[in-house]
């Protein structure tokens, strides 16, 4: 098996990305502006800027203290919720 070791890989004009028609296998850290294909392994980071379909649903959030500025379905003027509302 052959091996090719390089410090920098550039496209033909020098300021563009190289063409890899069969794709690339990367071990380590990579930064990409787009992604195509199946993703395997562990993904880390954050999920900011997500949009589109499917929608994202978050279930079972555990919190110590929750402060709300708007209550949906509670009559105007109420500042406390009656425990009976949570049946």
Secondary structure, 3 states (H helix, E strand, C coil): CCCCCCCCCCCCCCCCCCCCCCCCCCCCCCCCCCCCCCCCCCCCCCCCCCCCCCCCCCCCCCCCCCCCCCCCCCCCCCCCCCHHHHC
